[in-house]
């Protein structure tokens, strides 16, 4: 995957509203084919779209941060807006 596209996706995922200025989300980019195949197997449903992907972005969050679910959702939504 071209680096400029990946950079744009990561930037979009880093720009989201956060309660109390806490940013409990980290984005991990995976480009290794074997690792992506393993990620595709990590859930019974919902991860199959990773099969054949050039890259995967794991959205990792701190569940003890203020209002983590809305922040995770906002981060994922911003990434989705690129496509």
Secondary structure, DSSP 8 states (H G I E B T S, - for coil): --HHHHHHHHHHHH----GGG---EEEEEE--HHHHHHHHTSSSSS-GGGTT-S-EEEEEE-TTSTTHHHHHHHHHHHHHTT-
